[in-house]
């Protein structure tokens, strides 16, 4: 019986340590998830900024292509 109690005690001790490790890992995941969220927001902001800056250039390129296409059609 004493051996059984020692075994159960050891199992609970290991289980407690593993639970503590899971809790610590969960906290790490929460921290990293927040960092990933902030990084994603920053990337989206940069994409929006790029689109705002690039759109006039894209419009101009499309205008030039349209004019070239019209000239090619006329010939």
PDB file of N, CA, C and O in Angstrom:
ATOM      1  N   UNK A   1       0.823  -1.194   0.000  1.00  0.00           N
ATOM      2  CA  UNK A   1       0.000   0.000   0.000  1.00  0.00           C
ATOM      3  C   UNK A   1       0.871   1.263   0.000  1.00  0.00           C
ATOM      4  O   UNK A   1       0.552   2.246  -0.670  1.00  0.00           O
ATOM      5  N   UNK A   2       1.959   1.225   0.749  1.00  0.00           N
ATOM      6  CA  UNK A   2       2.849   2.389   0.814  1.00  0.00           C
ATOM      7  C   UNK A   2       3.439   2.688  -0.562  1.00  0.00           C
ATOM      8  O   UNK A   2       3.577   3.849  -0.947  1.00  0.00           O
ATOM      9  N   UNK A   3       3.786   1.628  -1.304  1.00  0.00           N
ATOM     10  CA  UNK A   3       4.339   1.810  -2.645  1.00  0.00           C
ATOM     11  C   UNK A   3       3.297   2.436  -3.574  1.00  0.00           C
ATOM     12  O   UNK A   3       3.623   3.300  -4.388  1.00  0.00           O
ATOM     13  N   UNK A   4       2.055   2.000  -3.448  1.00  0.00           N
ATOM     14  CA  UNK A   4       0.970   2.562  -4.257  1.00  0.00           C
ATOM     15  C   UNK A   4       0.814   4.055  -3.970  1.00  0.00           C
ATOM     16  O   UNK A   4       0.678   4.856  -4.895  1.00  0.00           O
ATOM     17  N   UNK A   5       0.834   4.421  -2.712  1.00  0.00           N
ATOM     18  CA  UNK A   5       0.699   5.834  -2.327  1.00  0.00           C
ATOM     19  C   UNK A   5       1.882   6.637  -2.866  1.00  0.00           C
ATOM     20  O   UNK A   5       1.703   7.755  -3.349  1.00  0.00           O
ATOM     21  N   UNK A   6       3.075   6.080  -2.787  1.00  0.00           N
ATOM     22  CA  UNK A   6       4.255   6.761  -3.331  1.00  0.00           C
ATOM     23  C   UNK A   6       4.138   6.940  -4.849  1.00  0.00           C
ATOM     24  O   UNK A   6       4.476   7.994  -5.386  1.00  0.00           O
ATOM     25  N   UNK A   7       3.653   5.893  -5.533  1.00  0.00           N
ATOM     26  CA  UNK A   7       3.475   5.976  -6.990  1.00  0.00           C
ATOM     27  C   UNK A   7       2.449   7.048  -7.355  1.00  0.00           C
ATOM     28  O   UNK A   7       2.673   7.854  -8.258  1.00  0.00           O
ATOM     29  N   UNK A   8       1.332   7.047  -6.646  1.00  0.00           N
ATOM     30  CA  UNK A   8       0.285   8.039  -6.910  1.00  0.00           C
ATOM     31  C   UNK A   8       0.814   9.441  -6.615  1.00  0.00           C
ATOM     32  O   UNK A   8       0.549  10.380  -7.365  1.00  0.00           O
ATOM     33  N   UNK A   9       1.543   9.575  -5.545  1.00  0.00           N
ATOM     34  CA  UNK A   9       2.124  10.868  -5.184  1.00  0.00           C
ATOM     35  C   UNK A   9       3.090  11.346  -6.269  1.00  0.00           C
ATOM     36  O   UNK A   9       3.098  12.524  -6.625  1.00  0.00           O
ATOM     37  N   UNK A  10       3.893  10.438  -6.783  1.00  0.00           N
ATOM     38  CA  UNK A  10       4.835  10.791  -7.846  1.00  0.00           C
ATOM     39  C   UNK A  10       4.087  11.187  -9.124  1.00  0.00           C
ATOM     40  O   UNK A  10       4.469  12.139  -9.804  1.00  0.00           O
ATOM     41  N   UNK A  11       3.029  10.456  -9.438  1.00  0.00           N
ATOM     42  CA  UNK A  11       2.222  10.781 -10.623  1.00  0.00           C
ATOM     43  C   UNK A  11       1.629  12.181 -10.485  1.00  0.00           C
ATOM     44  O   UNK A  11       1.678  12.971 -11.428  1.00  0.00           O
ATOM     45  N   UNK A  12       1.074  12.488  -9.327  1.00  0.00           N
ATOM     46  CA  UNK A  12       0.493  13.819  -9.110  1.00  0.00           C
ATOM     47  C   UNK A  12       1.558  14.910  -9.149  1.00  0.00           C
ATOM     48  O   UNK A  12       1.307  16.014  -9.633  1.00  0.00           O
ATOM     49  N   UNK A  13       2.724  14.601  -8.647  1.00  0.00           N
ATOM     50  CA  UNK A  13       3.819  15.568  -8.687  1.00  0.00           C
ATOM     51  C   UNK A  13       4.215  15.869 -10.130  1.00  0.00           C
ATOM     52  O   UNK A  13       4.394  17.030 -10.499  1.00  0.00           O
ATOM     53  N   UNK A  14       4.353  14.817 -10.948  1.00  0.00           N
ATOM     54  CA  UNK A  14       4.681  15.016 -12.369  1.00  0.00           C
ATOM     55  C   UNK A  14       3.564  15.758 -13.090  1.00  0.00           C
ATOM     56  O   UNK A  14       3.814  16.638 -13.915  1.00  0.00           O
ATOM     57  N   UNK A  15       2.335  15.389 -12.767  1.00  0.00           N
ATOM     58  CA  UNK A  15       1.185  16.044 -13.384  1.00  0.00           C
ATOM     59  C   UNK A  15       1.167  17.530 -13.047  1.00  0.00           C
ATOM     60  O   UNK A  15       0.886  18.362 -13.910  1.00  0.00           O
ATOM     61  N   UNK A  16       1.459  17.859 -11.817  1.00  0.00           N
ATOM     62  CA  UNK A  16       1.498  19.262 -11.393  1.00  0.00           C
ATOM     63  C   UNK A  16       2.572  20.032 -12.157  1.00  0.00           C
ATOM     64  O   UNK A  16       2.338  21.158 -12.597  1.00  0.00           O
ATOM     65  N   UNK A  17       3.744  19.429 -12.315  1.00  0.00           N
ATOM     66  CA  UNK A  17       4.825  20.071 -13.075  1.00  0.00           C
ATOM     67  C   UNK A  17       4.415  20.270 -14.534  1.00  0.00           C
ATOM     68  O   UNK A  17       4.663  21.324 -15.119  1.00  0.00           O
ATOM     69  N   UNK A  18       3.787  19.248 -15.112  1.00  0.00           N
ATOM     70  CA  UNK A  18       3.360  19.354 -16.508  1.00  0.00           C
ATOM     71  C   UNK A  18       2.282  20.426 -16.679  1.00  0.00           C
ATOM     72  O   UNK A  18       2.272  21.142 -17.679  1.00  0.00           O
ATOM     73  N   UNK A  19       1.390  20.535 -15.719  1.00  0.00           N
ATOM     74  CA  UNK A  19       0.362  21.580 -15.771  1.00  0.00           C
ATOM     75  C   UNK A  19       1.017  22.955 -15.708  1.00  0.00           C
ATOM     76  O   UNK A  19       0.627  23.867 -16.436  1.00  0.00           O
ATOM     77  N   UNK A  20       2.007  23.100 -14.841  1.00  0.00           N
ATOM     78  CA  UNK A  20       2.730  24.377 -14.760  1.00  0.00           C
ATOM     79  C   UNK A  20       3.424  24.702 -16.086  1.00  0.00           C
ATOM     80  O   UNK A  20       3.434  25.854 -16.519  1.00  0.00           O
ATOM     81  N   UNK A  21       4.002  23.681 -16.725  1.00  0.00           N
ATOM     82  CA  UNK A  21       4.647  23.892 -18.025  1.00  0.00           C
ATOM     83  C   UNK A  21       3.624  24.310 -19.079  1.00  0.00           C
ATOM     84  O   UNK A  21       3.888  25.200 -19.888  1.00  0.00           O
ATOM     85  N   UNK A  22       2.462  23.668 -19.067  1.00  0.00           N
ATOM     86  CA  UNK A  22       1.406  24.020 -20.017  1.00  0.00           C
ATOM     87  C   UNK A  22       0.963  25.464 -19.796  1.00  0.00           C
ATOM     88  O   UNK A  22       0.762  26.209 -20.755  1.00  0.00           O
ATOM     89  N   UNK A  23       0.812  25.854 -18.543  1.00  0.00           N
ATOM     90  CA  UNK A  23       0.418  27.238 -18.240  1.00  0.00           C
ATOM     91  C   UNK A  23       1.462  28.228 -18.754  1.00  0.00           C
ATOM     92  O   UNK A  23       1.120  29.251 -19.347  1.00  0.00           O
ATOM     93  N   UNK A  24       2.721  27.920 -18.524  1.00  0.00           N
ATOM     94  CA  UNK A  24       3.798  28.800 -18.989  1.00  0.00           C
ATOM     95  C   UNK A  24       3.811  28.870 -20.515  1.00  0.00           C
ATOM     96  O   UNK A  24       3.975  29.946 -21.091  1.00  0.00           O
ATOM     97  N   UNK A  25       3.639  27.725 -21.161  1.00  0.00           N
ATOM     98  CA  UNK A  25       3.609  27.704 -22.625  1.00  0.00           C
ATOM     99  C   UNK A  25       2.404  28.465 -23.168  1.00  0.00           C
ATOM    100  O   UNK A  25       2.502  29.135 -24.196  1.00  0.00           O
ATOM    101  N   UNK A  26       1.282  28.365 -22.490  1.00  0.00           N
ATOM    102  CA  UNK A  26       0.087  29.100 -22.904  1.00  0.00           C
ATOM    103  C   UNK A  26       0.329  30.603 -22.825  1.00  0.00           C
ATOM    104  O   UNK A  26      -0.085  31.349 -23.712  1.00  0.00           O
ATOM    105  N   UNK A  27       0.988  31.039 -21.778  1.00  0.00           N
ATOM    106  CA  UNK A  27       1.319  32.466 -21.656  1.00  0.00           C
ATOM    107  C   UNK A  27       2.247  32.901 -22.790  1.00  0.00           C
ATOM    108  O   UNK A  27       2.082  33.983 -23.353  1.00  0.00           O
ATOM    109  N   UNK A  28       3.218  32.056 -23.118  1.00  0.00           N
ATOM    110  CA  UNK A  28       4.122  32.363 -24.239  1.00  0.00           C
ATOM    111  C   UNK A  28       3.349  32.472 -25.548  1.00  0.00           C
ATOM    112  O   UNK A  28       3.611  33.361 -26.359  1.00  0.00           O
ATOM    113  N   UNK A  29       2.397  31.565 -25.749  1.00  0.00           N
ATOM    114  CA  UNK A  29       1.581  31.603 -26.964  1.00  0.00           C
ATOM    115  C   UNK A  29       0.773  32.895 -27.015  1.00  0.00           C
ATOM    116  O   UNK A  29       0.656  33.513 -28.073  1.00  0.00           O
ATOM    117  N   UNK A  30       0.218  33.305 -25.885  1.00  0.00           N
ATOM    118  CA  UNK A  30      -0.558  34.553 -25.846  1.00  0.00           C
ATOM    119  C   UNK A  30       0.314  35.752 -26.220  1.00  0.00           C
ATOM    120  O   UNK A  30      -0.109  36.621 -26.982  1.00  0.00           O
ATOM    121  N   UNK A  31       1.528  35.791 -25.680  1.00  0.00           N
ATOM    122  CA  UNK A  31       2.448  36.899 -25.979  1.00  0.00           C
ATOM    123  C   UNK A  31       2.796  36.902 -27.464  1.00  0.00           C
ATOM    124  O   UNK A  31       2.762  37.949 -28.110  1.00  0.00           O
ATOM    125  N   UNK A  32       3.129  35.738 -28.002  1.00  0.00           N
ATOM    126  CA  UNK A  32       3.507  35.649 -29.415  1.00  0.00           C
ATOM    127  C   UNK A  32       2.321  35.946 -30.328  1.00  0.00           C
ATOM    128  O   UNK A  32       2.493  36.545 -31.390  1.00  0.00           O
ATOM    129  N   UNK A  33       1.127  35.536 -29.927  1.00  0.00           N
ATOM    130  CA  UNK A  33      -0.062  35.830 -30.732  1.00  0.00           C
ATOM    131  C   UNK A  33      -0.305  37.331 -30.803  1.00  0.00           C
ATOM    132  O   UNK A  33      -0.669  37.857 -31.855  1.00  0.00           O
ATOM    133  N   UNK A  34      -0.105  38.012 -29.695  1.00  0.00           N
ATOM    134  CA  UNK A  34      -0.272  39.472 -29.687  1.00  0.00           C
ATOM    135  C   UNK A  34       0.758  40.122 -30.602  1.00  0.00           C
ATOM    136  O   UNK A  34       0.433  41.043 -31.352  1.00  0.00           O
ATOM    137  N   UNK A  35       2.003  39.643 -30.542  1.00  0.00           N
ATOM    138  CA  UNK A  35       3.042  40.174 -31.432  1.00  0.00           C
ATOM    139  C   UNK A  35       2.667  39.937 -32.892  1.00  0.00           C
ATOM    140  O   UNK A  35       2.833  40.820 -33.734  1.00  0.00           O
ATOM    141  N   UNK A  36       2.162  38.742 -33.187  1.00  0.00           N
ATOM    142  CA  UNK A  36       1.772  38.417 -34.561  1.00  0.00           C
ATOM    143  C   UNK A  36       0.626  39.309 -35.020  1.00  0.00           C
ATOM    144  O   UNK A  36       0.597  39.748 -36.169  1.00  0.00           O
ATOM    145  N   UNK A  37      -0.311  39.574 -34.128  1.00  0.00           N
ATOM    146  CA  UNK A  37      -1.433  40.457 -34.463  1.00  0.00           C
ATOM    147  C   UNK A  37      -0.925  41.861 -34.789  1.00  0.00           C
ATOM    148  O   UNK A  37      -1.342  42.462 -35.779  1.00  0.00           O
ATOM    149  N   UNK A  38      -0.037  42.374 -33.968  1.00  0.00           N
ATOM    150  CA  UNK A  38       0.516  43.709 -34.207  1.00  0.00           C
ATOM    151  C   UNK A  38       1.312  43.749 -35.511  1.00  0.00           C
ATOM    152  O   UNK A  38       1.241  44.726 -36.257  1.00  0.00           O
ATOM    153  N   UNK A  39       2.062  42.694 -35.781  1.00  0.00           N
ATOM    154  CA  UNK A  39       2.824  42.620 -37.027  1.00  0.00           C
ATOM    155  C   UNK A  39       1.881  42.593 -38.226  1.00  0.00           C
ATOM    156  O   UNK A  39       2.128  43.264 -39.228  1.00  0.00           O
ATOM    157  N   UNK A  40       0.811  41.827 -38.126  1.00  0.00           N
ATOM    158  CA  UNK A  40      -0.178  41.770 -39.197  1.00  0.00           C
ATOM    159  C   UNK A  40      -0.811  43.127 -39.456  1.00  0.00           C
ATOM    160  O   UNK A  40      -1.021  43.512 -40.606  1.00  0.00           O
ATOM    161  N   UNK A  41      -1.111  43.845 -38.390  1.00  0.00           N
ATOM    162  CA  UNK A  41      -1.684  45.185 -38.539  1.00  0.00           C
ATOM    163  C   UNK A  41      -0.688  46.132 -39.208  1.00  0.00           C
ATOM    164  O   UNK A  41      -1.071  46.947 -40.047  1.00  0.00           O
ATOM    165  N   UNK A  42       0.568  46.025 -38.841  1.00  0.00           N
ATOM    166  CA  UNK A  42       1.604  46.877 -39.441  1.00  0.00           C
ATOM    167  C   UNK A  42       1.771  46.555 -40.928  1.00  0.00           C
ATOM    168  O   UNK A  42       1.921  47.457 -41.752  1.00  0.00           O
ATOM    169  N   UNK A  43       1.744  45.272 -41.261  1.00  0.00           N
ATOM    170  CA  UNK A  43       1.843  44.873 -42.667  1.00  0.00           C
ATOM    171  C   UNK A  43       0.662  45.433 -43.449  1.00  0.00           C
ATOM    172  O   UNK A  43       0.842  45.961 -44.546  1.00  0.00           O
ATOM    173  N   UNK A  44      -0.542  45.325 -42.898  1.00  0.00           N
ATOM    174  CA  UNK A  44      -1.726  45.849 -43.580  1.00  0.00           C
ATOM    175  C   UNK A  44      -1.617  47.353 -43.775  1.00  0.00           C
ATOM    176  O   UNK A  44      -1.997  47.871 -44.825  1.00  0.00           O
ATOM    177  N   UNK A  45      -1.106  48.054 -42.782  1.00  0.00           N
ATOM    178  CA  UNK A  45      -0.931  49.501 -42.888  1.00  0.00           C
ATOM    179  C   UNK A  45       0.044  49.839 -44.014  1.00  0.00           C
ATOM    180  O   UNK A  45      -0.187  50.763 -44.794  1.00  0.00           O
ATOM    181  N   UNK A  46       1.136  49.079 -44.088  1.00  0.00           N
ATOM    182  CA  UNK A  46       2.130  49.314 -45.142  1.00  0.00           C
ATOM    183  C   UNK A  46       1.553  49.004 -46.528  1.00  0.00           C
ATOM    184  O   UNK A  46       1.827  49.725 -47.488  1.00  0.00           O
ATOM    185  N   UNK A  47       0.764  47.947 -46.634  1.00  0.00           N
ATOM    186  CA  UNK A  47       0.126  47.613 -47.911  1.00  0.00           C
ATOM    187  C   UNK A  47      -0.809  48.739 -48.335  1.00  0.00           C
ATOM    188  O   UNK A  47      -0.802  49.156 -49.493  1.00  0.00           O
ATOM    189  N   UNK A  48      -1.610  49.228 -47.399  1.00  0.00           N
ATOM    190  CA  UNK A  48      -2.522  50.333 -47.707  1.00  0.00           C
ATOM    191  C   UNK A  48      -1.749  51.580 -48.135  1.00  0.00           C
ATOM    192  O   UNK A  48      -2.134  52.272 -49.078  1.00  0.00           O
ATOM    193  N   UNK A  49      -0.672  51.848 -47.438  1.00  0.00           N
ATOM    194  CA  UNK A  49       0.169  53.003 -47.767  1.00  0.00           C
ATOM    195  C   UNK A  49       0.755  52.851 -49.176  1.00  0.00           C
ATOM    196  O   UNK A  49       0.762  53.801 -49.959  1.00  0.00           O
ATOM    197  N   UNK A  50       1.237  51.667 -49.481  1.00  0.00           N
ATOM    198  CA  UNK A  50       1.796  51.413 -50.810  1.00  0.00           C
ATOM    199  C   UNK A  50       0.732  51.586 -51.891  1.00  0.00           C
ATOM    200  O   UNK A  50       0.982  52.202 -52.926  1.00  0.00           O
ATOM    201  N   UNK A  51      -0.461  51.036 -51.641  1.00  0.00           N
ATOM    202  CA  UNK A  51      -1.530  51.153 -52.629  1.00  0.00           C
ATOM    203  C   UNK A  51      -1.894  52.612 -52.868  1.00  0.00           C
ATOM    204  O   UNK A  51      -2.139  53.014 -54.006  1.00  0.00           O
ATOM    205  N   UNK A  52      -1.929  53.396 -51.811  1.00  0.00           N
ATOM    206  CA  UNK A  52      -2.248  54.818 -51.939  1.00  0.00           C
ATOM    207  C   UNK A  52      -1.193  55.532 -52.773  1.00  0.00           C
ATOM    208  O   UNK A  52      -1.521  56.370 -53.614  1.00  0.00           O
ATOM    209  N   UNK A  53       0.060  55.204 -52.542  1.00  0.00           N
ATOM    210  CA  UNK A  53       1.144  55.839 -53.292  1.00  0.00           C
ATOM    211  C   UNK A  53       1.227  55.326 -54.728  1.00  0.00           C
ATOM    212  O   UNK A  53       1.561  56.084 -55.639  1.00  0.00           O
ATOM    213  N   UNK A  54       0.931  54.067 -54.929  1.00  0.00           N
ATOM    214  CA  UNK A  54       1.103  53.457 -56.247  1.00  0.00           C
ATOM    215  C   UNK A  54      -0.079  53.704 -57.180  1.00  0.00           C
ATOM    216  O   UNK A  54       0.090  53.688 -58.399  1.00  0.00           O
ATOM    217  N   UNK A  55      -1.262  53.930 -56.636  1.00  0.00           N
ATOM    218  CA  UNK A  55      -2.456  54.015 -57.478  1.00  0.00           C
ATOM    219  C   UNK A  55      -2.361  55.084 -58.563  1.00  0.00           C
ATOM    220  O   UNK A  55      -2.719  54.795 -59.705  1.00  0.00           O
ATOM    221  N   UNK A  56      -1.901  56.298 -58.277  1.00  0.00           N
ATOM    222  CA  UNK A  56      -1.779  57.282 -59.362  1.00  0.00           C
ATOM    223  C   UNK A  56      -0.841  56.806 -60.478  1.00  0.00           C
ATOM    224  O   UNK A  56      -1.090  57.071 -61.654  1.00  0.00           O
ATOM    225  N   UNK A  57       0.217  56.118 -60.114  1.00  0.00           N
ATOM    226  CA  UNK A  57       1.155  55.601 -61.115  1.00  0.00           C
ATOM    227  C   UNK A  57       0.503  54.496 -61.946  1.00  0.00           C
ATOM    228  O   UNK A  57       0.678  54.440 -63.163  1.00  0.00           O
ATOM    229  N   UNK A  58      -0.238  53.633 -61.290  1.00  0.00           N
ATOM    230  CA  UNK A  58      -0.950  52.568 -61.999  1.00  0.00           C
ATOM    231  C   UNK A  58      -1.973  53.176 -62.950  1.00  0.00           C
ATOM    232  O   UNK A  58      -2.107  52.730 -64.090  1.00  0.00           O
ATOM    233  N   UNK A  59      -2.689  54.185 -62.489  1.00  0.00           N
ATOM    234  CA  UNK A  59      -3.666  54.867 -63.346  1.00  0.00           C
ATOM    235  C   UNK A  59      -2.987  55.475 -64.568  1.00  0.00           C
ATOM    236  O   UNK A  59      -3.508  55.371 -65.678  1.00  0.00           O
ATOM    237  N   UNK A  60      -1.840  56.103 -64.379  1.00  0.00           N
ATOM    238  CA  UNK A  60      -1.101  56.717 -65.486  1.00  0.00           C
ATOM    239  C   UNK A  60      -0.630  55.651 -66.476  1.00  0.00           C
ATOM    240  O   UNK A  60      -0.728  55.840 -67.689  1.00  0.00           O
ATOM    241  N   UNK A  61      -0.130  54.551 -65.970  1.00  0.00           N
ATOM    242  CA  UNK A  61       0.304  53.449 -66.838  1.00  0.00           C
ATOM    243  C   UNK A  61      -0.876  52.930 -67.652  1.00  0.00           C
ATOM    244  O   UNK A  61      -0.751  52.708 -68.857  1.00  0.00           O
ATOM    245  N   UNK A  62      -2.015  52.736 -67.004  1.00  0.00           N
ATOM    246  CA  UNK A  62      -3.205  52.262 -67.714  1.00  0.00           C
ATOM    247  C   UNK A  62      -3.645  53.260 -68.780  1.00  0.00           C
ATOM    248  O   UNK A  62      -4.064  52.868 -69.869  1.00  0.00           O
ATOM    249  N   UNK A  63      -3.550  54.529 -68.470  1.00  0.00           N
ATOM    250  CA  UNK A  63      -3.900  55.576 -69.433  1.00  0.00           C
ATOM    251  C   UNK A  63      -2.977  55.499 -70.657  1.00  0.00           C
ATOM    252  O   UNK A  63      -3.440  55.568 -71.796  1.00  0.00           O
ATOM    253  N   UNK A  64      -1.685  55.358 -70.413  1.00  0.00           N
ATOM    254  CA  UNK A  64      -0.716  55.257 -71.509  1.00  0.00           C
ATOM    255  C   UNK A  64      -0.986  54.002 -72.342  1.00  0.00           C
ATOM    256  O   UNK A  64      -0.957  54.049 -73.572  1.00  0.00           O
ATOM    257  N   UNK A  65      -1.245  52.890 -71.669  1.00  0.00           N
ATOM    258  CA  UNK A  65      -1.533  51.647 -72.388  1.00  0.00           C
ATOM    259  C   UNK A  65      -2.790  51.777 -73.235  1.00  0.00           C
ATOM    260  O   UNK A  65      -2.846  51.276 -74.358  1.00  0.00           O
ATOM    261  N   UNK A  66      -3.788  52.446 -72.697  1.00  0.00           N
ATOM    262  CA  UNK A  66      -5.029  52.652 -73.440  1.00  0.00           C
ATOM    263  C   UNK A  66      -4.766  53.494 -74.688  1.00  0.00           C
ATOM    264  O   UNK A  66      -5.270  53.178 -75.766  1.00  0.00           O
ATOM    265  N   UNK A  67      -3.984  54.557 -74.549  1.00  0.00           N
ATOM    266  CA  UNK A  67      -3.647  55.404 -75.699  1.00  0.00           C
ATOM    267  C   UNK A  67      -2.858  54.617 -76.740  1.00  0.00           C
ATOM    268  O   UNK A  67      -3.108  54.744 -77.939  1.00  0.00           O
ATOM    269  N   UNK A  68      -1.912  53.809 -76.286  1.00  0.00           N
ATOM    270  CA  UNK A  68      -1.135  52.985 -77.214  1.00  0.00           C
ATOM    271  C   UNK A  68      -2.028  51.977 -77.928  1.00  0.00           C
ATOM    272  O   UNK A  68      -1.867  51.719 -79.121  1.00  0.00           O
ATOM    273  N   UNK A  69      -2.952  51.423 -77.193  1.00  0.00           N
ATOM    274  CA  UNK A  69      -3.883  50.462 -77.775  1.00  0.00           C
ATOM    275  C   UNK A  69      -4.763  51.138 -78.822  1.00  0.00           C
ATOM    276  O   UNK A  69      -5.027  50.564 -79.879  1.00  0.00           O
ATOM    277  N   UNK A  70      -5.217  52.358 -78.529  1.00  0.00           N
ATOM    278  CA  UNK A  70      -6.041  53.110 -79.480  1.00  0.00           C
ATOM    279  C   UNK A  70      -5.241  53.426 -80.741  1.00  0.00           C
ATOM    280  O   UNK A  70      -5.758  53.305 -81.851  1.00  0.00           O
ATOM    281  N   UNK A  71      -3.993  53.827 -80.575  1.00  0.00           N
ATOM    282  CA  UNK A  71      -3.141  54.138 -81.729  1.00  0.00           C
ATOM    283  C   UNK A  71      -2.902  52.893 -82.573  1.00  0.00           C
ATOM    284  O   UNK A  71      -2.884  52.967 -83.801  1.00  0.00           O
ATOM    285  N   UNK A  72      -2.719  51.758 -81.925  1.00  0.00           N
ATOM    286  CA  UNK A  72      -2.499  50.510 -82.652  1.00  0.00           C
ATOM    287  C   UNK A  72      -3.745  50.122 -83.432  1.00  0.00           C
ATOM    288  O   UNK A  72      -3.648  49.580 -84.534  1.00  0.00           O
ATOM    289  N   UNK A  73      -4.908  50.395 -82.870  1.00  0.00           N
ATOM    290  CA  UNK A  73      -6.169  50.069 -83.531  1.00  0.00           C
ATOM    291  C   UNK A  73      -6.395  50.950 -84.746  1.00  0.00           C
ATOM    292  O   UNK A  73      -6.988  50.506 -85.729  1.00  0.00           O
ATOM    293  N   UNK A  74      -5.935  52.184 -84.693  1.00  0.00           N
ATOM    294  CA  UNK A  74      -6.133  53.138 -85.781  1.00  0.00           C
ATOM    295  C   UNK A  74      -5.267  52.808 -86.984  1.00  0.00           C
ATOM    296  O   UNK A  74      -5.612  53.151 -88.115  1.00  0.00           O
ATOM    297  N   UNK A  75      -4.155  52.150 -86.749  1.00  0.00           N
ATOM    298  CA  UNK A  75      -3.208  51.891 -87.843  1.00  0.00           C
ATOM    299  C   UNK A  75      -3.569  50.687 -88.631  1.00  0.00           C
ATOM    300  O   UNK A  75      -2.870  50.339 -89.583  1.00  0.00           O
TER     301      UNK A  75
END
